[in-house]
Amino acid sequence: MNRLLNTVRPYAWGSTTAIPELLGTPPTGEPQAELWMGAHPGAPSRVDRGAGPVPLDTLIDADPAAELGDATVKRFGPRLPFLLKVLAAGAPLSVQVHPDLAQAKAGYADEEARGIPLDAPHRNYKDANHKPEMLVALSHFDGLCGFRRPTEAAALIDALGVGALAPYADILRAHPEDQALREVLAAVLGADPDATAETVHAAAEAAARLAATPGTSHAADYAAYAKAAHNFPGDRGVIAAMLLNYVRLQPGEALYLGAGVPHAYLDGLGVEIMANSDNVLRCGLTPKHIDVPELLRVVRFEADDPGVLRPEAAPDGEELYAAPIDEFRLSRYVLAPGSDPRTLDPGTPQILLCTAGQASLRAQDGAALTLDRGESCWIPAGERTELSGEGTVFRATVAA
């Protein structure tokens, strides 16, 4: 067991208070968006085994089998296949999608062959991996996830009373679902940004007005779109966002986001886990590059319910957030005082994160470690560990 020393990423959309409150540190006044736990080369956690802090990716590179276990290395290669984060959104993130594995491999190979630098602002694929992800809310958490039924989106748009949006509503009603969603998204993102800004402003004002009107149907949805427009005035992505389901997660609820599903996080604190990748294609609510043709190739134009997940409890007290992915497995333990210690399966590498109370860990050799709120640790494969205490602990590992 090793306590992790983690990096906070100061992205502009981050909350100024949520992560400091979790960690028990004073706010700096600057955004603190993500706390990274893992071996991603962009901001690897650090481990001190007596010779000073060493990046976790360096430790894994030195002896993958000892850190990850032979089975994990055989399945995923000599690297930790997941990245765990605490995400604190104080403003909306961009509307985005992630490619599937075949798309990521092909896109990365193509951009490498064309000699596009990895740090080029118009580069789409930073690696050859997919990026399925899951977010579990620690607070009330607002987001957009997946496409609405086109007829529902048309009704929301019509209620705004903005004449320039009427053609979009007509398309949404006139065609089969996948065709209608594709055609409208393509039209929105293909429109001239300057010419569209006035329409976006009118839509934002109408959404804010409807959100504040008592008895308005979908008032929370309109409030979410108005907030997005406030942070990104005139951005075409505000109209694209109106095609998506608005969802509010209660603490403990989760969303799983597979390949091709458009989504955006709006506000709240959560635990996020993902495959170890940086591949993001943006749809709007961003000043960054939007590659419309590639985006339309990757997006899955399927209207569906957001699919809010709740944990499934096992007899030993582990609560699993089931996901159809092998690169990560996320669960939590809600520890009651005086309860029997839980023995953690030693077959895979693990990261534990304490989000409430205090957790006590004891290794087979007698070594002990205490995690307070906001603290995390690395447990190499093969190390049998007992967990006890009073609080909430998230456990990140790979599927067995």
N, C-alpha and C positions, 0 to 999 in steps of 0.2 A: 504494500500500500504506500502511496506517495501523495501528499497534498499537492494540488495543482496551483501554480501561480499563473493567473490568466490575464489576458489583455482585453481592455474595453475599446471598442471601435466607436469613434466620435462622429458618426454620420449625421448629416444635417437634420434628418427627420427624427432623431432620437429624443427621448424624454430627458429633461435636465434633472429629474428627481428620482425616477423609479429604480434604476440600478443602484445609485448611492443608498437609497433606503434599504434595498435588499442586502447590500454589503455592509451597511452600518457605517458608511463613510460620508463626510460632508459633501454636498453638491459643489461643483466647481463653477456653476453657471453656464457651462457649455453642454451641448447635447451629448448624452451617453447612450448609444443606440443598441449595441450588442456586446455581450460578454462571451468570448469564445473559449470553448473547452475541447481540446483535441490536438491533433497533429497536423492541421492544415498549415502549409508553408507560409501563408499570408500572415498568420499570427498564432504560431504554435504555443500551447501551454508549456510551462517550464516545470521541471522536477528537480529537486535537490536531494541527492542520495549521499551527501556528505562532502562533495567536492565543489559545491556551488551549483546554482541553477543551470540546468541543461535543457534545451528545447526537446519536447517529447518526440518530435519527428527525428531528431538526431539519435535519441535512444533507440527508437524503433529501427532506424536504418542500421545501427550497429549490431543488432541481434533480433531480427524480426520474429524468429521462432520463439525466443524466450519471452518477448513482450506480447505478441499476438496469438501465439499458439500455432502449431503446424496446420491445424484444420483451417484456421482463418487465412493463413498465408496461402494455402493451396487454393482456396476459393476466390480470394480477392487480391492476391499479390502481397508484396511485403510492405503494406501501408495500412493504416487504420482507415476502414472504409466509411466511417461516419464522422460528422462534426456536430457537437452539441453546443447550443447557445442559450443564453437568456436574451430575449429580444424585447426592447422597450420602445414602443412607437409613440411619439408625441405628436406626430404629423403623418399624413398618409405616405406610404411607400408607393413606388411606381406600380401601375398595373403591368403584370408580367406573366410569362409562361416559361416553362423549362422543357427542353427536348427529351425525347426518349433516348435510350442508349444507342440505337442504330443511327439516329439523326445526329447525336453528339459526335460519334466517331466519324461519320461522313463529313460533317461540317467542320470539325477540327482539322481533318486531313486536307480538306479543300483549302482552308485558309492558310494552313502551313505551306501547302504547295504553291500558293499564290504569294507567299512571302509577306503576309500581313503581320506586323509586329504584335506580340501578345498584349502590349499596352496601348495599341492603336485605339482611338475612341470609337471607330466604326467596326471593330472586331466583335463578332458574335460569340465565338466559341473559344473559351480560355483553356479548355482541356477536352479530353475525349470521353468524359463520363456524363451520365445522366444525373439529375438532381431532384429526385422525389423528396418530399419533406413533410413533416408533421409539426403542428404547433398545438401545445396544450396551454390553455389560459391559466394564469396565476391571478389575474384580476378580471373584471369585465373586459372583454376584448372584442373590438369591432373590426370587421373585415368584409371584403368582397370575395366571392368564391364561386366560380363556374357561371355558365350562362343561365339566365332566366328563360322561361318559355317565351318565345317571341311575342305571342299575343299579350302576355303580361307586361313585357317591356314596352310594347306599343301603347298600352293603356297608361303606363306611367309617363311616357313621353307626351301623349296627347293632353294629359292633365296640366302640363306646364303651360300650355297655350302659346307656344312659340311657333309661329308659322313656318319658319325655316326648317323645323324638325319634322314637319308633317310628312315629307316624302319618305323619311326613315320609318315612320310608323306604318305607312302604307306598304312598304316592302315587307316589314315584319309580319303583316297580316296576309300578304298575297302569296307567299312562297312556302315550300316545305321548310321545316325548322332549320336544317343545316344550311341550306341555300340562303335563307333569309338572314341568318346570323352572319354568314360569311360576307354577303353582299353589303350589309350595313356597316360592318366593321371595316371592310375595305374602303367603302365610300367615306367614312368618317376620317380614317387615317390618311386617305389619299387627297383630302380636301386641302386647299391652300390655308396654311395656319393663320395668316393675317385676315383673310376673308371670313374665316370661321370664328375668330375671336369674339366678334359682336354677338353671334348666335350663342356662344358658350356663356358670355356674360348674362344675356337675357335668360337663358336656361337656369343659370345659377341663382339669379335673383328670384325667379319663380319657385325654384326648389326651396330656397330659404323661406319664402313667404308661405308655401304650403306646409313646411315643417312646423311653422309657428302658429298655424291655424288650428284651433281646437276641432277635433273630430275628423281631421283629414286622414283618409286611408293611406297607409304606407308613410306616415309622417317620419318614422325613424329612417326609412330609406332615403327620403328627400333630405333629411338632415345630414346623412352621410355624404350624399352627393354635393350638398352645399359646402360642407367642410372641405371636401377635396377641391372644390372650385376656389375656395378662399385661399388655400395654400398654393394652388396652381392656376391663377386667374387667366382665363382665355385659352387654357390648354384643351386640345381636342380630346384628350383622354377623359375629360369629364363626361363627354357624350358616350364614349366607349364604356365608361364605368356604369352607365345606366342600363347597359345590357346584362349586367351581372347581378347575382343574388347578393343582397346585403344580409349579413349574419352577425348576431351578437352572441359570443360565447360566454357562458357562466364559468366561474372558476372551476377547474377540473375537466371541463369539456375540451374537445380537440377537433382539429381539421386535418385530414390527410390530403395532400395535393400531389397528384400524379402528373405524368407528362402531359403537356398540351392543355392543361386546365388554367384559364386566365384567373388571376387573383391579385389582391392587394390587401395589405394590412393597413388599418386606419388609425387605431388607437388602442393602447393597452400593454400589459406586461405578460409575457409567456415564455415557456420553455420550448425551444425549437430544436428539432433534430433533422438531419438531412444526409444524403449521400455526399461524399467529399468532392464537391464540384463547385465551380463558379459560373456555370453556364446559365445566362439569363437573357431572354429576348423581351424587350419592353414594348408595351402597347400605348403608353401615355402616362400622364402625371409625372413627367420627368423632363429635364433639359437635355438628357442624354440621347444617344443615337437610337433611332427606331428604323429597323430594316423591315419595311412593310412586306415585301415579297417573301422573305424568309419567315417572318412572323406568321403570315397566312398559311405557309406550308406546315408549320409546327402546331398551330392551334387546333385543338379538337373542337369542332363546332357541334357540340352536343349539349342540349339543354337538360339540366338535371338539378336535383335538390343538392344543397351544399354538403349533406352527409355528415352532420355533427356526430362525433364519436364520444362514447363514454367508456371508462375503463371496465374491463372484465376481471372480476376478483377470483383468485385461486385460493385453495384451502390454506396455503401458507401465508396468506396476507398480501401477496404480490398482486397488484392491479395492472393488467396489461392493456396498453393501447394498441390494438391489433392493426397491422398494416400489411398490405400485400407486397412486401419488399424484403430482401435478404440482407441488404447492407446495414440496416439498423433495426433495433428492437428497443422500444421505450416502455418503461413501466414505472410505477411508483409504489412506495410503501408509506402508509400513514401509521406511524408508530405510536402505540398507546403506552403510557407508563406502566411498568410492571409486566409487560407482555414478554413472552419467550423470545429469545434472539432468533432472527431469521438467518439461515445458512444460504449464502449466495453461490449459485452454480459456478464452479471454477473453470469451466471448459472454454470460456471466451474472454477476451479483454473487456474491461468494464470502466465506465466513468460514473461515479456517484455524485449527485448534486443535492445538497440540503437546501430546501426553500422555506422551511419553517422549523422552529424549535432547534433541537440539537440531536445529532446522531453519533453513536459510538460504534467503532469498528474494531474487531479483534481478529488478527490473522492466526493461522494454524501454529505459527512459531511463537505466539504470545505477544507479538507486537500490537500496539493499540494506537488508535487515532480518533480524535474527536472532530466532527464537522459542525460548525455553527452555521447559522443562516447565511446563505450566499457562498459558502465554501464547497469545494469539490475535491475529489481525489481520483487517482488512477490506480487500477488494480490489474496487473498483468494476468494473462491467461495462466491457469494452473494454480493460482493462489486462492486457497479456500478461505473465506472470510465470513464472520458472523456480524450481523447488523442488529443493533438495538438502540433504545433511546426514546425520546418523546418529540415527535415532529414529523415532517414530510420529507422523503428522500426520493429523488428520481434516479432511475438506473438505466443507463444507456449501454447497449452492447450490440452484438450482431445476432441474427436469427440462427438458432441451433440447427 
